[in-house]
Amino acid sequence: VPAFTPDAYAHAGVAQGKLSEKRVFTSKNYNGMKCDYWVYVPARYDPKTPAALMVWQDAAYYIDRDSATVRILNVLDNLIEQKKIPVMIGVFISPGTVSESDGPMYEAAYLDLKRLALATGRPAPPLGKPVSIRSTEYDTMSDRYARFLLDELLAEVESQYNIRKDGYSRGITGLSSGGICAFNVAWQQPDQFSRVISWIGSFASIQWHPGLIDGGNVYPYKVRLEIKRNVRVWLQDGANDNEGAFGGWAEQSIQMANSLKFR
């Protein structure tokens, strides 16, 4: 039976860090997209000393200290106290949404969600309501999300906290589409992020548009063919993880692991 390990629980004598209130960011890079984010500051953070950085996609999955599935905040507190990881600022970012007032961005996002719904047999979202652009952000193989992250949202965070600038001290993670997103950011900006955790990463053809942009399924080949990046990647998946519409998640993660090992 799956169970939490000891560091997932609050320990006596270990000071807890503080999670900020929800903040809302409006992106110029994504033409008015709005996203929620939270900043976690550990108790041992000292503004005089630059802290490491960890970025998490799909924020809502991680920010509940007493979650039944993931207890990241307790783990951060305990591992920092044990000096197993450095003092690090955590930035938790939710996927953005666009509304009808955002014009072409909304139209493109709605058509994209409708296409994905048809491919997976799910109902299409109602027209007119705000829609998530999670897949557009996370699954697209370009530097757009990396530029949004570095030039916009993290620039705002770094104006308030003392954060190290070297890629060695900065990590990024996510689950499923958030997993390929994390890898893509480091691949595009290895001098800014050199540590990646990909949970069941969607290295699949979700955002493949014929003649326009590749899908994430080509990443194993890009890793073998392109210049080597100084990036450490931890890949996790399960043998039965398979999404038929876009290929097998587990098989793609194995290909990624083999390509990284080869390179």
Beta strands, then each sheet from edge to edge (+ up, - down):
strand 1: 18-19
strand 2: 23-26
strand 3: 34-41
strand 4: 52-57
strand 5: 88-93
strand 6: 97-98
strand 7: 131-132
strand 8: 170-175
strand 9: 195-199
strand 10: 232-236
sheet 1: 1+ 3- 2+
sheet 2: 1+ 3- 5+ 4+ 8+ 9+ 10+
sheet 3: 6+ 7-
end
